[in-house]
Amino acid sequence: MRGRVWAVLAFLAPAFTTGAAAQLASYDLEGVEVGRFDYGKMWPFEYAPMEYFRETYGFEADSAWFARARLSALRIPGCSAAFVSSSGLVVTNHHCVRDAVSQVAQGGERLLDDGFFAPTVAAERRIPDFYADQLIDVRDVSERMFGALAGATSDAARAEARERAEAAIIAEARAEHAAAADSLFVQVVDLYGGGRYSVYVFRRFTDVRLVFAVELEMGFFGGDPDNFTYPRYALDFAFLRIYDDGAPYRAEHFFGWGSEGVEEGDAVFVIGNPGQTNRLATMDQIRLQAEVTVPAQVGWLASTHRALGDFYALDPAQADAMGVRDMMFSLSNSLKAYRGRAAALQNPLVVARKAAGERAFRAEISARPGLAAAGGVLEEIAGIQAEKRALAPGYAAFLSINNPSFSAAVIRRAITAYQLVASRQGGAPENALGAIRARLLQVGDFPAPLERSLLENRLADFVRYLPQDHPAVRFVREQGGPDAAARALLASPLGRAESTAGAVESLSAQDPVVRLGAAILPSYAEFADEWNALTAREGELTIELGRARFDIYGESIPPDGTFSPRITDGVVGGYPYNGTVAPAYTTFFGIYDRAVGHAGSVDWSLPPRWETPPNGLDLSTPLNFVSTADSYGGNSGSPAVTRDLELVGLNFDRNVNGLTRDYIYLPEQGRNVMVDVRAIEAALVHAYGAQRIITELERGGLE
């Protein structure tokens, strides 16, 4: 260990030496072979899998086909979407526009509860600060980037050269496409961890209006319990419209409306923007996640979710006003995902297949004299993981500091207050003191009961993870434990925002909040410096490894997800489940079965218009369906289309078996879950009277 303070932390707390780590060490990984698609099917459009699609599905997926698929799809904040008419009509998931629905509400409307339908085009409502991006050009710029980096001899020099090269490429792309759109968003995306680079040019639409949204109870039917599960019964869809110069945008490319749907065994293609995955991580990086980062994230998410749940039970009205249920859903979604990662990292099949992939990679490196240096890169990455493992207690103890949205306000205030006192004592100029003072006064509060729970959790983390002679642990113990320490901190003038302003000028180093800051900040800063330096070096090594991997495998292995546009393929089909077989489809019959079976539960309640089946609705209509397509977080709202590029579903989730996809793609049971277009059409006609949308979909536009 390099740092004086962290020399005392060069051990692994018991939480990091049992469970996943022990299981990983005990597996016999010999004899298992890597599967052809273990690295997935998240194909970038610049490396379009034309021949693979042709061989596998028997149709001509040429450059024109991929271009239409790319130009018909959209990226929206955190999600995906698609054009479905020549008049700029866009379809996506309800949960992708949930905040937008609230933003456009007027005069006491409760649009999340009641839903929204604009009966005319003029009634469609503009969503503030919303956008949709259409990928109008993408090209590989790897050789240019590599050329810019060739003369750099240090990590810092390479980072600077990379930044300059990216800026130049972006500026040139903007100039080249300036006439194509009023607003452009251009980015250089690193693929294979930096083994390749592409420039992506998006046309950015900023006038986006809400056309239709179901009620929250329908879009999120089943609530958190059904999240990441299947069979599923959610009507998770909404319609938007893109405008240009105040009029509906005339879209040249859009997906047809596949009213007939698809059947079991049919191929589907899902276009969207999957988020960051870890499929190309080394085994040493995976072990660090199993032993350190994933367990710490699970612990932090679980304790924070419990604190929010306790507060909701204590004061539902105030909690609803704060949007606590949305916060809880966000945390619960992440918690389930991290628990899925934890389960994957303890799954012998997953670990064995990942190890087989690395063995095959090492064998290829050994067989190619020109790539000999890559073996040394793997060993250096392994060494970095060992250094990070020694920082494990700090990673877990200080995790919440890097998550300010759910961090106890007193922790943030303590660090800033200590900075102010130390800066005063050090004779800092007034302008510097003023900036720190302003930051201190900007720290808001959670309601007192919630703040106390969050604070107790974080103080308990210090005691759990840090050495017993660490200043933060001594502070908590001197106060009588996390509960008593939280009471003392909240009783300080700095404990709440309303009393902080009056205490700023007379801050004392003896104030318990300042003392807590003094106990946290020095070691946290040293931890952050060490962890970030290791991560930066690891990033440079990952680039070298990515180049070697691409030299060996080329485009046959897709890169990890990067929230950049991808296309993935799969087949509609059920799977073995809970001792039986999960069906390829669910129907509206099932939504009523769930509602009755869980009568009285908010998660399976139905809005008034759905409490009895709408007139004319055929309850056997397919509602949700599953396929083997390789979707991930960020694919919410992704269009699922046929070979004829007709939209037949909207991706909105994965099943629990698909949670391994952070590390590996296993189609045996992993499924993506979609809303069927037949359910969307039936709901629009029979429940919402939204015939004008159906007419537009059938005509392909407003005219």
Secondary structure, DSSP 8 states (H G I E B T S, - for coil): ---TGGGGG-S--GGGTSTHHHHHHH---TT----TTTT---EEGGG--HHHHHHHH-S---HHHHHHHHHHEEEETTEEEEE-STT-EEEE-GGGSHHHHHHT--TT--HHHH-EE-SSGGG-EE-TT--EEEEEEEEE-HHHHHHHHTT--SHHHHHHHHHHHHHHHHHHHHHHTGGG-SSEEEEEEEEGGGTEEEEEEEEEE--EEEEEE--HHHHTTTHHHHTT-SS------EEEEEEETTEE---S---EE-TT---TT-EEEEEE------TT--HHHHHHIIIIIHHHHHHHHHHHHHHHHHHHHH-HHHHHHHTHHHHHHHHHHHHHHHHHHHHHHT-HHHHHHHHHHHHHHHHHHHH-GGGHHHHHHHHHHHHHHHHHHHTHHHHHHTGGGG-GGGS-HHHHHHHHHHHHHHHHHTT--HHHHHHHHHHHHH-----HHHHHHHHHHHHHHHHHHS-TTSHHHHHHHHHTSHHHHHHHHHHSTTSSHHHHHHHSTT--TTSHHHHHHHHHHHHHHHHHHHHHHHHHHHHHHHHHHHHHHHHHHGGGS-----SS-EEEEEEB--EEETTEEE-SEEEHHHHHHHHHHTTT-GGG---GGGSS--TT--TTSEEEEEE-----TT-TT-EEE-TT-EEEEEEEEE-GGGGGGGT---TTT--EEEEEHHHHHHHHHHTS--HHHHHHHHHTS--
